[in-house]
Amino acid sequence: MKALLFGLIFVAAIMIDVAFKPVGPQLGRLLKEGSSDETEVPLRRTMDRTRIWVFIVYGLLIVTSYLGTVKPF
């Protein structure tokens, strides 16, 4: 069970990289065009999607540490 959870942690970590990839061009556009809804809304949406994967990693780490401490199996 812990091995499966560690595998899911790696998948979620990869998804953080995938979800965060558009931030570079979006920040470049923000710097070039300035702050507006057209530049900040897509950036915020990307950050929110990335944040979900970060919370998933945290949750999986908590469950894995719980299983390691309690050793229910």
Predicted model as a PDB file, atoms N, CA, C, CB and O in Angstrom, pLDDT in the B-factor column:
MODEL        1                                                                  
ATOM      1  N   MET A   1       0.812  -1.190   0.000  1.00 89.00           N  
ATOM      2  CA  MET A   1       0.000   0.000   0.000  1.00 89.00           C  
ATOM      3  C   MET A   1       0.867   1.271   0.000  1.00 89.00           C  
ATOM      4  CB  MET A   1      -0.930  -0.011   1.203  1.00 89.00           C  
ATOM      5  O   MET A   1       0.593   2.226  -0.726  1.00 89.00           O  
ATOM      6  N   LYS A   2       1.921   1.256   0.834  1.00 88.00           N  
ATOM      7  CA  LYS A   2       2.792   2.433   0.864  1.00 88.00           C  
ATOM      8  C   LYS A   2       3.521   2.616  -0.467  1.00 88.00           C  
ATOM      9  CB  LYS A   2       3.809   2.314   2.007  1.00 88.00           C  
ATOM     10  O   LYS A   2       3.736   3.746  -0.906  1.00 88.00           O  
ATOM     11  N   ALA A   3       3.898   1.524  -1.103  1.00 91.00           N  
ATOM     12  CA  ALA A   3       4.571   1.629  -2.404  1.00 91.00           C  
ATOM     13  C   ALA A   3       3.642   2.257  -3.439  1.00 91.00           C  
ATOM     14  CB  ALA A   3       5.042   0.238  -2.887  1.00 91.00           C  
ATOM     15  O   ALA A   3       4.071   3.065  -4.263  1.00 91.00           O  
ATOM     16  N   LEU A   4       2.379   1.883  -3.390  1.00 95.00           N  
ATOM     17  CA  LEU A   4       1.397   2.478  -4.304  1.00 95.00           C  
ATOM     18  C   LEU A   4       1.262   3.973  -4.029  1.00 95.00           C  
ATOM     19  CB  LEU A   4       0.021   1.777  -4.164  1.00 95.00           C  
ATOM     20  O   LEU A   4       1.218   4.776  -4.961  1.00 95.00           O  
ATOM     21  N   LEU A   5       1.196   4.343  -2.766  1.00 95.00           N  
ATOM     22  CA  LEU A   5       1.087   5.760  -2.414  1.00 95.00           C  
ATOM     23  C   LEU A   5       2.321   6.547  -2.849  1.00 95.00           C  
ATOM     24  CB  LEU A   5       0.878   5.914  -0.911  1.00 95.00           C  
ATOM     25  O   LEU A   5       2.203   7.675  -3.327  1.00 95.00           O  
ATOM     26  N   PHE A   6       3.509   5.953  -2.683  1.00 95.00           N  
ATOM     27  CA  PHE A   6       4.723   6.626  -3.157  1.00 95.00           C  
ATOM     28  C   PHE A   6       4.679   6.806  -4.671  1.00 95.00           C  
ATOM     29  CB  PHE A   6       5.980   5.826  -2.754  1.00 95.00           C  
ATOM     30  O   PHE A   6       5.097   7.843  -5.188  1.00 95.00           O  
ATOM     31  N   GLY A   7       4.176   5.806  -5.377  1.00 97.00           N  
ATOM     32  CA  GLY A   7       4.024   5.935  -6.823  1.00 97.00           C  
ATOM     33  C   GLY A   7       3.080   7.068  -7.189  1.00 97.00           C  
ATOM     34  O   GLY A   7       3.328   7.816  -8.135  1.00 97.00           O  
ATOM     35  N   LEU A   8       1.993   7.188  -6.433  1.00 97.00           N  
ATOM     36  CA  LEU A   8       1.044   8.274  -6.689  1.00 97.00           C  
ATOM     37  C   LEU A   8       1.653   9.637  -6.363  1.00 97.00           C  
ATOM     38  CB  LEU A   8      -0.236   8.065  -5.871  1.00 97.00           C  
ATOM     39  O   LEU A   8       1.338  10.634  -7.012  1.00 97.00           O  
ATOM     40  N   ILE A   9       2.525   9.676  -5.357  1.00 97.00           N  
ATOM     41  CA  ILE A   9       3.223  10.921  -5.045  1.00 97.00           C  
ATOM     42  C   ILE A   9       4.097  11.339  -6.224  1.00 97.00           C  
ATOM     43  CB  ILE A   9       4.078  10.764  -3.766  1.00 97.00           C  
ATOM     44  O   ILE A   9       4.130  12.516  -6.584  1.00 97.00           O  
ATOM     45  N   PHE A  10       4.797  10.396  -6.819  1.00 97.00           N  
ATOM     46  CA  PHE A  10       5.633  10.718  -7.984  1.00 97.00           C  
ATOM     47  C   PHE A  10       4.788  11.190  -9.162  1.00 97.00           C  
ATOM     48  CB  PHE A  10       6.466   9.498  -8.397  1.00 97.00           C  
ATOM     49  O   PHE A  10       5.169  12.123  -9.869  1.00 97.00           O  
ATOM     50  N   VAL A  11       3.650  10.550  -9.372  1.00 98.00           N  
ATOM     51  CA  VAL A  11       2.757  10.974 -10.457  1.00 98.00           C  
ATOM     52  C   VAL A  11       2.273  12.405 -10.207  1.00 98.00           C  
ATOM     53  CB  VAL A  11       1.545  10.004 -10.582  1.00 98.00           C  
ATOM     54  O   VAL A  11       2.274  13.237 -11.115  1.00 98.00           O  
ATOM     55  N   ALA A  12       1.861  12.679  -8.975  1.00 98.00           N  
ATOM     56  CA  ALA A  12       1.391  14.027  -8.649  1.00 98.00           C  
ATOM     57  C   ALA A  12       2.512  15.054  -8.795  1.00 98.00           C  
ATOM     58  CB  ALA A  12       0.826  14.065  -7.222  1.00 98.00           C  
ATOM     59  O   ALA A  12       2.272  16.176  -9.240  1.00 98.00           O  
ATOM     60  N   ALA A  13       3.736  14.675  -8.422  1.00 97.00           N  
ATOM     61  CA  ALA A  13       4.867  15.596  -8.585  1.00 97.00           C  
ATOM     62  C   ALA A  13       5.120  15.899 -10.058  1.00 97.00           C  
ATOM     63  CB  ALA A  13       6.134  15.007  -7.945  1.00 97.00           C  
ATOM     64  O   ALA A  13       5.424  17.038 -10.414  1.00 97.00           O  
ATOM     65  N   ILE A  14       5.000  14.906 -10.898  1.00 98.00           N  
ATOM     66  CA  ILE A  14       5.144  15.128 -12.340  1.00 98.00           C  
ATOM     67  C   ILE A  14       4.030  16.040 -12.839  1.00 98.00           C  
ATOM     68  CB  ILE A  14       5.125  13.785 -13.110  1.00 98.00           C  
ATOM     69  O   ILE A  14       4.260  16.906 -13.684  1.00 98.00           O  
ATOM     70  N   MET A  15       2.830  15.845 -12.316  1.00 98.00           N  
ATOM     71  CA  MET A  15       1.711  16.688 -12.731  1.00 98.00           C  
ATOM     72  C   MET A  15       1.896  18.143 -12.276  1.00 98.00           C  
ATOM     73  CB  MET A  15       0.400  16.128 -12.172  1.00 98.00           C  
ATOM     74  O   MET A  15       1.390  19.059 -12.924  1.00 98.00           O  
ATOM     75  N   ILE A  16       2.605  18.356 -11.184  1.00 98.00           N  
ATOM     76  CA  ILE A  16       2.931  19.730 -10.774  1.00 98.00           C  
ATOM     77  C   ILE A  16       3.767  20.384 -11.869  1.00 98.00           C  
ATOM     78  CB  ILE A  16       3.697  19.749  -9.405  1.00 98.00           C  
ATOM     79  O   ILE A  16       3.510  21.523 -12.257  1.00 98.00           O  
ATOM     80  N   ASP A  17       4.772  19.656 -12.368  1.00 97.00           N  
ATOM     81  CA  ASP A  17       5.603  20.198 -13.451  1.00 97.00           C  
ATOM     82  C   ASP A  17       4.782  20.470 -14.707  1.00 97.00           C  
ATOM     83  CB  ASP A  17       6.744  19.233 -13.777  1.00 97.00           C  
ATOM     84  O   ASP A  17       4.946  21.505 -15.351  1.00 97.00           O  
ATOM     85  N   VAL A  18       3.908  19.544 -15.046  1.00 97.00           N  
ATOM     86  CA  VAL A  18       3.087  19.696 -16.253  1.00 97.00           C  
ATOM     87  C   VAL A  18       2.133  20.885 -16.107  1.00 97.00           C  
ATOM     88  CB  VAL A  18       2.286  18.399 -16.534  1.00 97.00           C  
ATOM     89  O   VAL A  18       1.986  21.687 -17.029  1.00 97.00           O  
ATOM     90  N   ALA A  19       1.495  20.990 -14.953  1.00 97.00           N  
ATOM     91  CA  ALA A  19       0.526  22.070 -14.743  1.00 97.00           C  
ATOM     92  C   ALA A  19       1.200  23.437 -14.670  1.00 97.00           C  
ATOM     93  CB  ALA A  19      -0.268  21.822 -13.467  1.00 97.00           C  
ATOM     94  O   ALA A  19       0.606  24.442 -15.058  1.00 97.00           O  
ATOM     95  N   PHE A  20       2.440  23.480 -14.174  1.00 97.00           N  
ATOM     96  CA  PHE A  20       3.144  24.752 -13.978  1.00 97.00           C  
ATOM     97  C   PHE A  20       3.860  25.234 -15.241  1.00 97.00           C  
ATOM     98  CB  PHE A  20       4.148  24.613 -12.851  1.00 97.00           C  
ATOM     99  O   PHE A  20       4.308  26.379 -15.298  1.00 97.00           O  
ATOM    100  N   LYS A  21       3.970  24.383 -16.237  1.00 97.00           N  
ATOM    101  CA  LYS A  21       4.739  24.717 -17.441  1.00 97.00           C  
ATOM    102  C   LYS A  21       4.296  26.016 -18.127  1.00 97.00           C  
ATOM    103  CB  LYS A  21       4.637  23.586 -18.422  1.00 97.00           C  
ATOM    104  O   LYS A  21       5.162  26.772 -18.567  1.00 97.00           O  
ATOM    105  N   PRO A  22       3.007  26.314 -18.241  1.00 96.00           N  
ATOM    106  CA  PRO A  22       2.610  27.558 -18.924  1.00 96.00           C  
ATOM    107  C   PRO A  22       2.946  28.843 -18.178  1.00 96.00           C  
ATOM    108  CB  PRO A  22       1.150  27.532 -19.176  1.00 96.00           C  
ATOM    109  O   PRO A  22       2.788  29.930 -18.734  1.00 96.00           O  
ATOM    110  N   VAL A  23       3.405  28.746 -16.934  1.00 96.00           N  
ATOM    111  CA  VAL A  23       3.647  29.951 -16.144  1.00 96.00           C  
ATOM    112  C   VAL A  23       4.742  30.828 -16.752  1.00 96.00           C  
ATOM    113  CB  VAL A  23       4.023  29.571 -14.721  1.00 96.00           C  
ATOM    114  O   VAL A  23       4.624  32.053 -16.727  1.00 96.00           O  
ATOM    115  N   GLY A  24       5.785  30.240 -17.288  1.00 96.00           N  
ATOM    116  CA  GLY A  24       6.875  31.024 -17.881  1.00 96.00           C  
ATOM    117  C   GLY A  24       6.389  31.984 -18.955  1.00 96.00           C  
ATOM    118  O   GLY A  24       6.607  33.190 -18.841  1.00 96.00           O  
ATOM    119  N   PRO A  25       5.739  31.479 -19.988  1.00 96.00           N  
ATOM    120  CA  PRO A  25       5.223  32.394 -21.019  1.00 96.00           C  
ATOM    121  C   PRO A  25       4.171  33.369 -20.480  1.00 96.00           C  
ATOM    122  CB  PRO A  25       4.624  31.593 -22.164  1.00 96.00           C  
ATOM    123  O   PRO A  25       4.097  34.515 -20.924  1.00 96.00           O  
ATOM    124  N   GLN A  26       3.366  32.912 -19.527  1.00 96.00           N  
ATOM    125  CA  GLN A  26       2.345  33.804 -18.971  1.00 96.00           C  
ATOM    126  C   GLN A  26       2.979  34.943 -18.178  1.00 96.00           C  
ATOM    127  CB  GLN A  26       1.378  33.017 -18.077  1.00 96.00           C  
ATOM    128  O   GLN A  26       2.515  36.081 -18.250  1.00 96.00           O  
ATOM    129  N   LEU A  27       4.025  34.650 -17.429  1.00 96.00           N  
ATOM    130  CA  LEU A  27       4.723  35.712 -16.711  1.00 96.00           C  
ATOM    131  C   LEU A  27       5.414  36.668 -17.680  1.00 96.00           C  
ATOM    132  CB  LEU A  27       5.745  35.115 -15.740  1.00 96.00           C  
ATOM    133  O   LEU A  27       5.428  37.880 -17.462  1.00 96.00           O  
ATOM    134  N   GLY A  28       5.988  36.117 -18.749  1.00 96.00           N  
ATOM    135  CA  GLY A  28       6.601  36.973 -19.767  1.00 96.00           C  
ATOM    136  C   GLY A  28       5.588  37.910 -20.382  1.00 96.00           C  
ATOM    137  O   GLY A  28       5.881  39.086 -20.599  1.00 96.00           O  
ATOM    138  N   ARG A  29       4.405  37.408 -20.664  1.00 96.00           N  
ATOM    139  CA  ARG A  29       3.347  38.244 -21.232  1.00 96.00           C  
ATOM    140  C   ARG A  29       2.921  39.311 -20.226  1.00 96.00           C  
ATOM    141  CB  ARG A  29       2.132  37.380 -21.648  1.00 96.00           C  
ATOM    142  O   ARG A  29       2.677  40.460 -20.595  1.00 96.00           O  
ATOM    143  N   LEU A  30       2.835  38.922 -18.952  1.00 95.00           N  
ATOM    144  CA  LEU A  30       2.466  39.881 -17.908  1.00 95.00           C  
ATOM    145  C   LEU A  30       3.499  41.007 -17.803  1.00 95.00           C  
ATOM    146  CB  LEU A  30       2.325  39.165 -16.551  1.00 95.00           C  
ATOM    147  O   LEU A  30       3.141  42.177 -17.668  1.00 95.00           O  
ATOM    148  N   LEU A  31       4.768  40.645 -17.866  1.00 95.00           N  
ATOM    149  CA  LEU A  31       5.815  41.671 -17.793  1.00 95.00           C  
ATOM    150  C   LEU A  31       5.803  42.582 -19.015  1.00 95.00           C  
ATOM    151  CB  LEU A  31       7.186  41.016 -17.655  1.00 95.00           C  
ATOM    152  O   LEU A  31       6.037  43.785 -18.903  1.00 95.00           O  
ATOM    153  N   LYS A  32       5.529  42.002 -20.177  1.00 96.00           N  
ATOM    154  CA  LYS A  32       5.554  42.785 -21.417  1.00 96.00           C  
ATOM    155  C   LYS A  32       4.317  43.674 -21.555  1.00 96.00           C  
ATOM    156  CB  LYS A  32       5.657  41.854 -22.623  1.00 96.00           C  
ATOM    157  O   LYS A  32       4.427  44.841 -21.931  1.00 96.00           O  
ATOM    158  N   GLU A  33       3.137  43.120 -21.248  1.00 95.00           N  
ATOM    159  CA  GLU A  33       1.894  43.858 -21.483  1.00 95.00           C  
ATOM    160  C   GLU A  33       1.371  44.577 -20.248  1.00 95.00           C  
ATOM    161  CB  GLU A  33       0.840  42.921 -21.988  1.00 95.00           C  
ATOM    162  O   GLU A  33       0.501  45.442 -20.359  1.00 95.00           O  
ATOM    163  N   GLY A  34       1.886  44.235 -19.082  1.00 94.00           N  
ATOM    164  CA  GLY A  34       1.418  44.870 -17.855  1.00 94.00           C  
ATOM    165  C   GLY A  34       0.254  44.116 -17.234  1.00 94.00           C  
ATOM    166  O   GLY A  34      -0.268  43.155 -17.799  1.00 94.00           O  
ATOM    167  N   SER A  35      -0.130  44.575 -16.073  1.00 94.00           N  
ATOM    168  CA  SER A  35      -1.187  43.924 -15.313  1.00 94.00           C  
ATOM    169  C   SER A  35      -2.560  44.273 -15.870  1.00 94.00           C  
ATOM    170  CB  SER A  35      -1.101  44.315 -13.844  1.00 94.00           C  
ATOM    171  O   SER A  35      -2.934  45.442 -15.966  1.00 94.00           O  
ATOM    172  N   SER A  36      -3.295  43.239 -16.231  1.00 95.00           N  
ATOM    173  CA  SER A  36      -4.681  43.393 -16.679  1.00 95.00           C  
ATOM    174  C   SER A  36      -5.368  42.039 -16.503  1.00 95.00           C  
ATOM    175  CB  SER A  36      -4.759  43.891 -18.185  1.00 95.00           C  
ATOM    176  O   SER A  36      -4.715  41.030 -16.239  1.00 95.00           O  
ATOM    177  N   ASP A  37      -6.672  42.032 -16.649  1.00 95.00           N  
ATOM    178  CA  ASP A  37      -7.393  40.766 -16.536  1.00 95.00           C  
ATOM    179  C   ASP A  37      -6.952  39.764 -17.607  1.00 95.00           C  
ATOM    180  CB  ASP A  37      -8.898  41.009 -16.640  1.00 95.00           C  
ATOM    181  O   ASP A  37      -6.915  38.559 -17.359  1.00 95.00           O  
ATOM    182  N   GLU A  38      -6.618  40.269 -18.795  1.00 94.00           N  
ATOM    183  CA  GLU A  38      -6.208  39.389 -19.888  1.00 94.00           C  
ATOM    184  C   GLU A  38      -4.889  38.676 -19.591  1.00 94.00           C  
ATOM    185  CB  GLU A  38      -6.081  40.186 -21.176  1.00 94.00           C  
ATOM    186  O   GLU A  38      -4.655  37.574 -20.087  1.00 94.00           O  
ATOM    187  N   THR A  39      -4.034  39.293 -18.789  1.00 94.00           N  
ATOM    188  CA  THR A  39      -2.746  38.668 -18.474  1.00 94.00           C  
ATOM    189  C   THR A  39      -2.769  37.940 -17.139  1.00 94.00           C  
ATOM    190  CB  THR A  39      -1.649  39.712 -18.462  1.00 94.00           C  
ATOM    191  O   THR A  39      -2.072  36.938 -16.976  1.00 94.00           O  
ATOM    192  N   GLU A  40      -3.550  38.416 -16.187  1.00 95.00           N  
ATOM    193  CA  GLU A  40      -3.508  37.829 -14.851  1.00 95.00           C  
ATOM    194  C   GLU A  40      -4.479  36.665 -14.652  1.00 95.00           C  
ATOM    195  CB  GLU A  40      -3.798  38.885 -13.839  1.00 95.00           C  
ATOM    196  O   GLU A  40      -4.188  35.759 -13.871  1.00 95.00           O  
ATOM    197  N   VAL A  41      -5.606  36.667 -15.328  1.00 96.00           N  
ATOM    198  CA  VAL A  41      -6.580  35.578 -15.143  1.00 96.00           C  
ATOM    199  C   VAL A  41      -6.009  34.230 -15.604  1.00 96.00           C  
ATOM    200  CB  VAL A  41      -7.879  35.888 -15.917  1.00 96.00           C  
ATOM    201  O   VAL A  41      -6.124  33.253 -14.863  1.00 96.00           O  
ATOM    202  N   PRO A  42      -5.402  34.135 -16.785  1.00 96.00           N  
ATOM    203  CA  PRO A  42      -4.818  32.842 -17.162  1.00 96.00           C  
ATOM    204  C   PRO A  42      -3.697  32.396 -16.221  1.00 96.00           C  
ATOM    205  CB  PRO A  42      -4.285  32.915 -18.579  1.00 96.00           C  
ATOM    206  O   PRO A  42      -3.561  31.209 -15.927  1.00 96.00           O  
ATOM    207  N   LEU A  43      -2.897  33.359 -15.751  1.00 96.00           N  
ATOM    208  CA  LEU A  43      -1.825  33.041 -14.816  1.00 96.00           C  
ATOM    209  C   LEU A  43      -2.399  32.517 -13.510  1.00 96.00           C  
ATOM    210  CB  LEU A  43      -0.949  34.274 -14.557  1.00 96.00           C  
ATOM    211  O   LEU A  43      -1.900  31.531 -12.967  1.00 96.00           O  
ATOM    212  N   ARG A  44      -3.421  33.151 -13.009  1.00 97.00           N  
ATOM    213  CA  ARG A  44      -4.063  32.706 -11.771  1.00 97.00           C  
ATOM    214  C   ARG A  44      -4.684  31.329 -11.946  1.00 97.00           C  
ATOM    215  CB  ARG A  44      -5.129  33.712 -11.328  1.00 97.00           C  
ATOM    216  O   ARG A  44      -4.598  30.495 -11.045  1.00 97.00           O  
ATOM    217  N   ARG A  45      -5.305  31.079 -13.085  1.00 97.00           N  
ATOM    218  CA  ARG A  45      -5.914  29.778 -13.358  1.00 97.00           C  
ATOM    219  C   ARG A  45      -4.855  28.678 -13.366  1.00 97.00           C  
ATOM    220  CB  ARG A  45      -6.664  29.806 -14.701  1.00 97.00           C  
ATOM    221  O   ARG A  45      -5.074  27.594 -12.825  1.00 97.00           O  
ATOM    222  N   THR A  46      -3.717  28.957 -13.976  1.00 97.00           N  
ATOM    223  CA  THR A  46      -2.620  27.990 -14.006  1.00 97.00           C  
ATOM    224  C   THR A  46      -2.090  27.731 -12.603  1.00 97.00           C  
ATOM    225  CB  THR A  46      -1.487  28.489 -14.915  1.00 97.00           C  
ATOM    226  O   THR A  46      -1.827  26.585 -12.238  1.00 97.00           O  
ATOM    227  N   MET A  47      -1.934  28.781 -11.822  1.00 97.00           N  
ATOM    228  CA  MET A  47      -1.447  28.620 -10.447  1.00 97.00           C  
ATOM    229  C   MET A  47      -2.444  27.813  -9.608  1.00 97.00           C  
ATOM    230  CB  MET A  47      -1.199  30.000  -9.797  1.00 97.00           C  
ATOM    231  O   MET A  47      -2.039  26.987  -8.790  1.00 97.00           O  
ATOM    232  N   ASP A  48      -3.732  28.047  -9.807  1.00 97.00           N  
ATOM    233  CA  ASP A  48      -4.747  27.305  -9.064  1.00 97.00           C  
ATOM    234  C   ASP A  48      -4.723  25.818  -9.420  1.00 97.00           C  
ATOM    235  CB  ASP A  48      -6.134  27.887  -9.338  1.00 97.00           C  
ATOM    236  O   ASP A  48      -4.848  24.963  -8.543  1.00 97.00           O  
ATOM    237  N   ARG A  49      -4.561  25.513 -10.709  1.00 96.00           N  
ATOM    238  CA  ARG A  49      -4.474  24.103 -11.128  1.00 96.00           C  
ATOM    239  C   ARG A  49      -3.236  23.436 -10.537  1.00 96.00           C  
ATOM    240  CB  ARG A  49      -4.445  23.995 -12.670  1.00 96.00           C  
ATOM    241  O   ARG A  49      -3.287  22.277 -10.124  1.00 96.00           O  
ATOM    242  N   THR A  50      -2.151  24.152 -10.500  1.00 97.00           N  
ATOM    243  CA  THR A  50      -0.922  23.606  -9.930  1.00 97.00           C  
ATOM    244  C   THR A  50      -1.078  23.380  -8.433  1.00 97.00           C  
ATOM    245  CB  THR A  50       0.263  24.543 -10.203  1.00 97.00           C  
ATOM    246  O   THR A  50      -0.611  22.376  -7.896  1.00 97.00           O  
ATOM    247  N   ARG A  51      -1.725  24.299  -7.779  1.00 98.00           N  
ATOM    248  CA  ARG A  51      -1.931  24.201  -6.329  1.00 98.00           C  
ATOM    249  C   ARG A  51      -2.708  22.937  -5.960  1.00 98.00           C  
ATOM    250  CB  ARG A  51      -2.673  25.441  -5.812  1.00 98.00           C  
ATOM    251  O   ARG A  51      -2.447  22.337  -4.917  1.00 98.00           O  
ATOM    252  N   ILE A  52      -3.643  22.534  -6.788  1.00 98.00           N  
ATOM    253  CA  ILE A  52      -4.406  21.301  -6.528  1.00 98.00           C  
ATOM    254  C   ILE A  52      -3.456  20.111  -6.441  1.00 98.00           C  
ATOM    255  CB  ILE A  52      -5.470  21.062  -7.640  1.00 98.00           C  
ATOM    256  O   ILE A  52      -3.583  19.280  -5.542  1.00 98.00           O  
ATOM    257  N   TRP A  53      -2.513  20.024  -7.365  1.00 98.00           N  
ATOM    258  CA  TRP A  53      -1.555  18.906  -7.351  1.00 98.00           C  
ATOM    259  C   TRP A  53      -0.633  18.966  -6.137  1.00 98.00           C  
ATOM    260  CB  TRP A  53      -0.717  18.909  -8.634  1.00 98.00           C  
ATOM    261  O   TRP A  53      -0.237  17.933  -5.599  1.00 98.00           O  
ATOM    262  N   VAL A  54      -0.300  20.168  -5.715  1.00 98.00           N  
ATOM    263  CA  VAL A  54       0.527  20.311  -4.505  1.00 98.00           C  
ATOM    264  C   VAL A  54      -0.239  19.793  -3.293  1.00 98.00           C  
ATOM    265  CB  VAL A  54       0.944  21.796  -4.287  1.00 98.00           C  
ATOM    266  O   VAL A  54       0.333  19.089  -2.461  1.00 98.00           O  
ATOM    267  N   PHE A  55      -1.520  20.129  -3.181  1.00 98.00           N  
ATOM    268  CA  PHE A  55      -2.330  19.631  -2.068  1.00 98.00           C  
ATOM    269  C   PHE A  55      -2.476  18.111  -2.124  1.00 98.00           C  
ATOM    270  CB  PHE A  55      -3.714  20.292  -2.080  1.00 98.00           C  
ATOM    271  O   PHE A  55      -2.509  17.449  -1.087  1.00 98.00           O  
ATOM    272  N   ILE A  56      -2.563  17.564  -3.326  1.00 98.00           N  
ATOM    273  CA  ILE A  56      -2.630  16.106  -3.463  1.00 98.00           C  
ATOM    274  C   ILE A  56      -1.348  15.464  -2.941  1.00 98.00           C  
ATOM    275  CB  ILE A  56      -2.865  15.708  -4.937  1.00 98.00           C  
ATOM    276  O   ILE A  56      -1.402  14.447  -2.250  1.00 98.00           O  
ATOM    277  N   VAL A  57      -0.199  16.050  -3.268  1.00 98.00           N  
ATOM    278  CA  VAL A  57       1.072  15.522  -2.752  1.00 98.00           C  
ATOM    279  C   VAL A  57       1.079  15.575  -1.228  1.00 98.00           C  
ATOM    280  CB  VAL A  57       2.275  16.320  -3.324  1.00 98.00           C  
ATOM    281  O   VAL A  57       1.452  14.601  -0.574  1.00 98.00           O  
ATOM    282  N   TYR A  58       0.669  16.708  -0.661  1.00 98.00           N  
ATOM    283  CA  TYR A  58       0.631  16.827   0.800  1.00 98.00           C  
ATOM    284  C   TYR A  58      -0.279  15.763   1.407  1.00 98.00           C  
ATOM    285  CB  TYR A  58       0.154  18.231   1.215  1.00 98.00           C  
ATOM    286  O   TYR A  58       0.086  15.115   2.388  1.00 98.00           O  
ATOM    287  N   GLY A  59      -1.449  15.587   0.831  1.00 98.00           N  
ATOM    288  CA  GLY A  59      -2.379  14.590   1.345  1.00 98.00           C  
ATOM    289  C   GLY A  59      -1.813  13.183   1.280  1.00 98.00           C  
ATOM    290  O   GLY A  59      -1.930  12.413   2.234  1.00 98.00           O  
ATOM    291  N   LEU A  60      -1.202  12.850   0.157  1.00 97.00           N  
ATOM    292  CA  LEU A  60      -0.600  11.526   0.013  1.00 97.00           C  
ATOM    293  C   LEU A  60       0.550  11.330   0.997  1.00 97.00           C  
ATOM    294  CB  LEU A  60      -0.105  11.321  -1.421  1.00 97.00           C  
ATOM    295  O   LEU A  60       0.720  10.238   1.539  1.00 97.00           O  
ATOM    296  N   LEU A  61       1.329  12.361   1.229  1.00 96.00           N  
ATOM    297  CA  LEU A  61       2.410  12.264   2.209  1.00 96.00           C  
ATOM    298  C   LEU A  61       1.870  12.038   3.620  1.00 96.00           C  
ATOM    299  CB  LEU A  61       3.267  13.528   2.176  1.00 96.00           C  
ATOM    300  O   LEU A  61       2.446  11.269   4.389  1.00 96.00           O  
ATOM    301  N   ILE A  62       0.785  12.693   3.955  1.00 96.00           N  
ATOM    302  CA  ILE A  62       0.179  12.508   5.274  1.00 96.00           C  
ATOM    303  C   ILE A  62      -0.340  11.081   5.428  1.00 96.00           C  
ATOM    304  CB  ILE A  62      -0.964  13.518   5.493  1.00 96.00           C  
ATOM    305  O   ILE A  62      -0.124  10.448   6.462  1.00 96.00           O  
ATOM    306  N   VAL A  63      -1.022  10.577   4.404  1.00 96.00           N  
ATOM    307  CA  VAL A  63      -1.542   9.206   4.465  1.00 96.00           C  
ATOM    308  C   VAL A  63      -0.393   8.204   4.542  1.00 96.00           C  
ATOM    309  CB  VAL A  63      -2.432   8.905   3.236  1.00 96.00           C  
ATOM    310  O   VAL A  63      -0.458   7.250   5.317  1.00 96.00           O  
ATOM    311  N   THR A  64       0.649   8.410   3.753  1.00 95.00           N  
ATOM    312  CA  THR A  64       1.794   7.503   3.772  1.00 95.00           C  
ATOM    313  C   THR A  64       2.481   7.510   5.127  1.00 95.00           C  
ATOM    314  CB  THR A  64       2.789   7.879   2.681  1.00 95.00           C  
ATOM    315  O   THR A  64       2.852   6.457   5.643  1.00 95.00           O  
ATOM    316  N   SER A  65       2.651   8.686   5.701  1.00 94.00           N  
ATOM    317  CA  SER A  65       3.295   8.744   7.020  1.00 94.00           C  
ATOM    318  C   SER A  65       2.414   8.117   8.089  1.00 94.00           C  
ATOM    319  CB  SER A  65       3.620  10.194   7.398  1.00 94.00           C  
ATOM    320  O   SER A  65       2.922   7.491   9.019  1.00 94.00           O  
ATOM    321  N   TYR A  66       1.116   8.273   7.972  1.00 94.00           N  
ATOM    322  CA  TYR A  66       0.193   7.631   8.903  1.00 94.00           C  
ATOM    323  C   TYR A  66       0.327   6.110   8.819  1.00 94.00           C  
ATOM    324  CB  TYR A  66      -1.259   8.061   8.609  1.00 94.00           C  
ATOM    325  O   TYR A  66       0.425   5.432   9.842  1.00 94.00           O  
ATOM    326  N   LEU A  67       0.331   5.584   7.601  1.00 93.00           N  
ATOM    327  CA  LEU A  67       0.479   4.134   7.426  1.00 93.00           C  
ATOM    328  C   LEU A  67       1.811   3.648   7.942  1.00 93.00           C  
ATOM    329  CB  LEU A  67       0.328   3.753   5.962  1.00 93.00           C  
ATOM    330  O   LEU A  67       1.898   2.545   8.483  1.00 93.00           O  
ATOM    331  N   GLY A  68       2.851   4.445   7.789  1.00 90.00           N  
ATOM    332  CA  GLY A  68       4.159   4.056   8.288  1.00 90.00           C  
ATOM    333  C   GLY A  68       4.234   4.071   9.800  1.00 90.00           C  
ATOM    334  O   GLY A  68       4.980   3.293  10.394  1.00 90.00           O  
ATOM    335  N   THR A  69       3.472   4.944  10.425  1.00 92.00           N  
ATOM    336  CA  THR A  69       3.479   5.043  11.878  1.00 92.00           C  
ATOM    337  C   THR A  69       2.577   4.002  12.531  1.00 92.00           C  
ATOM    338  CB  THR A  69       3.051   6.427  12.302  1.00 92.00           C  
ATOM    339  O   THR A  69       2.976   3.348  13.495  1.00 92.00           O  
ATOM    340  N   VAL A  70       1.375   3.848  12.012  1.00 92.00           N  
ATOM    341  CA  VAL A  70       0.392   2.944  12.608  1.00 92.00           C  
ATOM    342  C   VAL A  70       0.626   1.489  12.198  1.00 92.00           C  
ATOM    343  CB  VAL A  70      -1.015   3.372  12.212  1.00 92.00           C  
ATOM    344  O   VAL A  70       0.359   0.569  12.972  1.00 92.00           O  
ATOM    345  N   LYS A  71       1.124   1.289  10.986  1.00 86.00           N  
ATOM    346  CA  LYS A  71       1.357  -0.033  10.421  1.00 86.00           C  
ATOM    347  C   LYS A  71       0.125  -0.946  10.551  1.00 86.00           C  
ATOM    348  CB  LYS A  71       2.556  -0.677  11.104  1.00 86.00           C  
ATOM    349  O   LYS A  71       0.178  -1.973  11.228  1.00 86.00           O  
ATOM    350  N   PRO A  72      -0.969  -0.566   9.905  1.00 83.00           N  
ATOM    351  CA  PRO A  72      -2.196  -1.338  10.049  1.00 83.00           C  
ATOM    352  C   PRO A  72      -2.185  -2.680   9.305  1.00 83.00           C  
ATOM    353  CB  PRO A  72      -3.347  -0.520   9.569  1.00 83.00           C  
ATOM    354  O   PRO A  72      -3.035  -3.536   9.555  1.00 83.00           O  
ATOM    355  N   PHE A  73      -1.244  -2.859   8.413  1.00 72.00           N  
ATOM    356  CA  PHE A  73      -1.247  -4.101   7.619  1.00 72.00           C  
ATOM    357  C   PHE A  73      -0.147  -5.026   8.092  1.00 72.00           C  
ATOM    358  CB  PHE A  73      -1.073  -3.798   6.114  1.00 72.00           C  
ATOM    359  O   PHE A  73       0.015  -6.120   7.551  1.00 72.00           O  
TER     360      PHE A  73                                                      
ENDMDL                                                                          
END                                                                             
